[in-house]
Amino acid sequence: MLVLSRQRDESIMIGDNIVVTIVDIRGDKVRLGINAPSEVPVHRQEVYEAIQRENLQASALAPEETQGLGKLAARRTAK
């Protein structure tokens, strides 16, 4: 793991197009601003892990568990 020291309003670059800026420091909390292209997903770690768990659960569904979803989706888009 690379560990860098930065002060408020200083940034680090990740590759050519991701900028992480220290926005604020209060006590033991640091606020980060992240500027990344829209095609690069940016999530807090706990949100990323929840998404991964949900994707894993969804991929494990048997076909009979998803039969009614197509009809439900069609009704929702028809409204």
SVG drawing of the C-alpha trace seen along z (x, -y; Angstrom):
<svg xmlns="http://www.w3.org/2000/svg" viewBox="-49 -24 53 47">
<polyline fill="none" stroke="black" stroke-width="0.4" points="0.0,0.0 1.3,-3.4 0.9,-5.9 1.0,-9.6 0.8,-12.7 -1.4,-15.5 -2.8,-18.7 -6.1,-20.4 -6.6,-21.4 -3.8,-19.2 -4.4,-16.4 -3.1,-13.1 -3.4,-11.8 -4.4,-8.2 -3.5,-7.6 -4.1,-10.4 -7.7,-11.2 -8.6,-10.6 -7.9,-13.4 -8.4,-12.8 -8.4,-16.1 -8.3,-16.6 -11.3,-18.8 -11.4,-19.0 -9.9,-17.5 -11.8,-17.5 -10.5,-15.5 -10.1,-11.9 -12.2,-12.4 -11.0,-13.4 -13.3,-14.6 -12.2,-13.6 -13.2,-15.0 -12.9,-12.6 -12.9,-13.7 -13.1,-10.7 -14.6,-10.0 -18.3,-9.0 -17.4,-5.5 -15.3,-4.9 -17.4,-3.8 -16.5,-5.4 -18.0,-3.9 -17.2,-3.8 -15.8,-0.3 -18.9,0.8 -21.2,-0.1 -18.9,1.6 -18.9,4.8 -22.7,4.7 -23.0,4.4 -20.7,7.3 -22.8,9.4 -26.0,8.5 -24.5,9.4 -23.3,12.7 -26.7,13.5 -28.5,12.5 -26.2,14.6 -27.0,17.6 -30.8,17.4 -32.3,20.4 -34.2,19.5 -37.6,20.4 -36.9,17.8 -36.8,15.0 -39.7,16.1 -42.1,13.2 -39.5,10.5 -39.9,9.9 -43.6,9.3 -43.2,7.0 -40.6,4.9 -42.8,4.6 -45.7,3.4 -43.5,0.8 -42.1,-0.6 -45.7,-0.7 -46.8,-3.2"/>
</svg>
